[in-house]
Amino acid sequence: MNLHRAYLSLCGFYTLLVLIGLIALLRGGGSAVALIQLGVGSVAVIGLWGHTLGKGFINPRIWRPLAVLLALGIVVQLIAVFTASLSNAALTWFLSTAIFSVLPVIVLYRYGERDQPLWASPDELEGGELLDELLLAQPELVVEKHLADRQATVRVSKAGEEYRASVSRDRGEGVEEFEERFRHPATLAFFIEKFTCISMEDLAAQYRDGDPAPA
């Protein structure tokens, strides 16, 4: 069994756990806490499937907080197991949910990393391909753009497998300067267009026309 099939089996197992929990709740076999756990678990299963299938489900910003929430839940449940007087049923429930939450915490934390192609839109993937193409011809890309109410300068370079973007921007409230590093060019394309007034079309127009000087 390869790793992908193992992940598929894992997703199927956790999906089955959620279905079993749902059936138990429908038959009156759970508390309000169990209902909350089932709801969180259902969302976590969506993330597990997204990670396994390489698809971006919902939004990358929710998955790391959810992983932290699950981790806190594990800690709280273990504290309750060792300090509270629980019935045998509650003890079994708390221990099982704590144990089965460990792996989703790890997977969902990785899934929530924005710097992955699976979170990129088709335009961002196309922009990443453009950046790769231009960086093959130029060791550093420098683009400057002035608008009526703002301006920005971006310097883009690649060192090994890492992309670096240095930004200087002015939105009328003073100059801001910051730098970010990425592993995937599509994320770099997203970053440039989100945090500056510069688009991938500006880069293409400047460098594909054979003029490496800033506009």
Secondary structure, DSSP 4 states (H G I P E B T S, - for coil): --HHHHHHHHHHHHHHHHHHHHHHHHTT---HHHHHHHHHHHHHHHHHHHHHHT---S-HHHHHHHHHHHHHHHHHHHHHHHHS---HHHHHHHHHHHHHHHHHHHHHHHHT-SSSGGG--HHHHHHHHHHHHHHHH-SEEEEEEE-SS-EEEEEEEEETTEEEEEEEEESSS-EEEEEEEESSHHHHHHHHHHHSS--HHHHHHHHTTT--S--
